[in-house]
Amino acid sequence: MLWWMLERSNQLLPSPELNAVVQEYRRLHGARYISSPWSYLITGQKPILTEPFAFVDQLPDYNVQFIYGFSCDRKLAEQPIVQRQNNTSFCWRYHPISPACITHQMMGFRFMERARCNAMPDLRDKLDTLSGTARWQSRLDFRVVDVYLQRVVMQIDSGFADRVNPRWLKRILREQGDDGGWDDFQSLLPLGSEKAIGFSGRGFKIGDTSSNFHATAQGIWLMSYLLGKPSTFQSVMQ
């Protein structure tokens, strides 16, 4: 999933360096995706799924929704976990304290749009509803951690750049590390050169201040939207 974000980033804002990294990953690991439910992330084509869907019981809820989103498989659509996640009340009912549930659901719906999955004619309305919730979360949750970046980039990716507060972008840029990356940790009080007391995705902790791949991939995707599509940047900064 993170490598798909980097590939999307390179499409939005072509970079020889980023392209080289993505192509090297494809060369080393691409073959193992071809016959897997995740093949869309490498090939861009809908995967062919066969029953029984063993992954339904093995993966987190949102991963199952991603696979349904880019496969549009009619049999998978009948799975209760997929049907539940097609409802905008899913997160409140089943994962009320999960900070990333809303944005994960938005990602699943966006995969449905990308794959032109016509199972839900009101898909845009549902994204609009989830976008409103994500905006509310961004206003209340000021911790610049992984999910903070995820909320902002999913607003833009879903077509709601005008709902992004410029202050959120300034905070994200302020938390960018010296190595150019981001982390699921916002330092408040340094403890030497590599440790600090600060916010994590789950509260306070003493943590490492170095970047991680998950947050950085989302940060690169966000920056590629802003720099690769000037109209998006202008919409956000108005």
C-alpha positions in Angstrom: 0.0 0.0 0.0 2.8 2.4 0.9 4.6 1.7 -2.3 1.4 2.3 -4.2 1.4 5.8 -2.6 4.9 6.4 -3.7 4.0 5.3 -7.2 1.0 7.7 -7.2 3.4 10.4 -5.9 5.7 9.9 -8.9 2.8 10.1 -11.3 1.7 13.4 -9.7 5.2 14.9 -9.6 7.7 12.9 -11.6 11.0 12.4 -9.9 13.9 10.3 -11.3 15.0 9.5 -7.8 11.6 8.4 -6.6 11.0 6.5 -9.8 14.3 4.6 -9.4 13.2 3.6 -5.9 9.8 2.4 -7.0 11.1 0.5 -9.9 13.7 -1.2 -7.8 10.9 -2.4 -5.4 8.9 -3.6 -8.4 11.9 -5.6 -9.7 12.6 -7.2 -6.3 9.1 -7.9 -5.1 6.6 -7.3 -8.0 6.3 -11.0 -9.0 4.8 -12.0 -5.6 1.9 -9.6 -6.1 0.7 -11.0 -9.4 -1.3 -13.9 -8.1 -2.3 -12.2 -4.8 -5.4 -10.1 -3.9 -3.1 -7.1 -3.8 -2.1 -7.3 -7.5 -3.9 -4.1 -8.3 -1.3 -2.1 -6.4 1.3 -3.3 -8.8 -0.5 -3.9 -12.1 -3.4 -1.4 -11.8 -5.7 -4.2 -12.9 -8.6 -5.7 -11.0 -7.4 -8.9 -9.3 -9.3 -12.1 -10.0 -10.4 -13.5 -6.7 -11.5 -17.1 -5.9 -13.6 -18.4 -3.1 -13.2 -19.1 -0.2 -11.8 -15.7 0.6 -9.3 -16.8 3.3 -8.0 -13.3 3.7 -11.3 -12.1 5.1 -10.5 -13.7 8.5 -6.8 -12.9 8.3 -6.7 -9.2 7.5 -7.8 -6.1 9.3 -11.3 -4.9 8.3 -10.0 -2.0 6.2 -7.7 -4.2 4.2 -10.6 -6.4 3.2 -12.4 -3.2 2.1 -9.4 -2.1 0.1 -9.4 -5.4 -1.8 -13.1 -5.2 -2.5 -12.6 -1.6 -3.6 -10.2 -2.4 -6.3 -11.6 -5.8 -7.3 -15.3 -5.0 -7.3 -15.8 -8.7 -6.8 -19.5 -9.5 -6.5 -19.0 -12.5 -4.2 -16.7 -10.5 -1.9 -19.4 -7.8 -1.8 -21.6 -10.3 0.0 -19.3 -10.7 2.9 -20.7 -9.0 6.1 -17.5 -7.2 6.8 -17.6 -5.5 3.4 -21.3 -4.7 3.7 -20.8 -3.1 7.1 -17.9 -0.9 5.8 -20.1 0.4 3.0 -22.1 2.3 5.7 -20.8 5.7 6.9 -21.7 4.8 10.5 -19.3 1.8 10.4 -16.4 3.5 12.4 -18.7 4.9 15.1 -20.3 1.5 15.6 -17.4 -0.9 15.3 -14.2 1.1 15.9 -15.2 4.2 17.8 -11.7 4.9 19.3 -9.7 4.1 16.2 -8.1 7.4 14.9 -7.6 6.1 11.4 -10.8 4.2 10.7 -12.5 7.1 8.9 -9.6 7.7 6.6 -9.2 4.0 5.9 -12.8 3.9 4.9 -12.2 6.9 2.6 -9.3 5.0 1.0 -11.6 2.0 0.4 -14.2 4.2 -1.3 -11.6 5.9 -3.4 -10.4 2.5 -4.6 -14.0 1.8 -5.7 -13.9 5.1 -7.6 -10.6 4.3 -9.2 -11.7 0.9 -10.3 -15.1 2.3 -11.4 -16.9 0.0 -9.1 -20.6 0.9 -9.6 -21.9 -1.0 -6.6 -22.8 2.2 -4.7 -24.3 5.0 -6.8 -24.2 7.2 -3.7 -20.4 6.7 -3.3 -19.6 10.4 -3.7 -22.2 11.4 -1.1 -20.6 8.9 1.3 -17.2 10.3 0.7 -18.6 13.8 1.4 -19.9 12.6 4.7 -16.7 10.9 5.7 -14.7 14.0 4.6 -16.8 16.1 7.0 -16.0 13.7 9.8 -12.3 13.8 9.0 -12.3 17.6 8.9 -13.9 17.6 12.4 -11.2 15.2 13.6 -8.4 17.4 12.2 -9.8 20.4 14.1 -9.9 18.5 17.4 -6.8 16.3 17.2 -3.8 18.7 16.9 -1.1 16.0 17.3 1.0 16.0 14.1 1.4 12.2 13.9 0.8 9.7 11.2 -3.0 10.0 11.2 -2.8 13.8 11.0 -1.0 13.5 7.6 -3.4 10.8 6.5 -6.5 13.0 7.2 -5.1 15.8 5.1 -3.9 13.8 2.2 -7.2 11.9 2.0 -9.2 15.1 1.9 -7.1 16.2 -1.1 -7.2 12.8 -2.8 -11.0 12.6 -2.3 -11.5 16.0 -4.0 -12.1 18.1 -0.9 -8.9 20.2 -0.9 -11.0 23.2 -0.1 -11.7 21.7 3.4 -8.0 21.6 4.3 -7.0 24.4 6.7 -3.6 26.0 5.6 -2.6 25.8 9.3 -2.6 22.0 9.1 -0.1 22.0 6.2 2.1 24.5 8.1 2.1 22.1 11.1 3.0 19.2 8.8 5.9 21.0 7.2 7.1 22.1 10.6 7.3 18.5 11.8 9.2 17.3 8.7 12.5 15.7 9.9 16.0 16.7 8.9 16.1 13.7 6.7 13.0 14.9 4.8 10.6 12.4 6.3 7.9 12.2 9.0 7.1 10.0 12.0 4.1 8.8 14.0 5.5 11.0 16.8 5.5 14.7 17.6 8.5 15.7 19.7 7.7 18.1 22.6 10.7 17.8 24.9 14.0 16.5 23.5 15.9 13.9 25.6 19.3 14.0 23.9 19.9 13.8 20.2 17.6 10.8 19.3 14.9 10.6 22.0 12.1 12.9 23.1 8.9 13.1 25.1 6.0 13.8 22.9 2.7 12.7 21.2 2.4 9.4 19.5 -0.6 8.1 17.7 -1.9 6.6 21.0 -0.9 9.4 23.5 2.2 10.5 25.3 5.4 8.5 25.1 9.2 8.7 25.1 10.0 8.0 21.5 12.6 7.9 18.8 12.7 11.1 16.7 13.7 9.4 13.4 11.3 9.2 10.4 9.4 6.0 9.6 8.2 4.7 6.2 4.5 4.7 6.9 4.2 8.4 7.8 6.8 9.5 5.2 5.1 7.7 2.3 1.9 9.7 3.2 3.9 12.9 3.5 5.5 12.4 0.1 2.0 11.7 -1.4 0.7 14.9 0.2 3.5 17.0 -1.0 3.3 15.6 -4.5 -0.4 16.6 -4.7 0.4 20.1 -3.5 3.5 20.6 -5.8 2.4 18.5 -8.7 -1.1 20.1 -9.0 -0.9 23.9 -8.5 -4.7 24.1 -8.6 -4.8 21.9 -5.5 -2.2 24.0 -3.7 -4.1 27.2 -4.6 -7.4 25.6 -3.3 -5.8 24.7 0.0 -4.1 28.0 0.5 -7.1 30.2 -0.2 
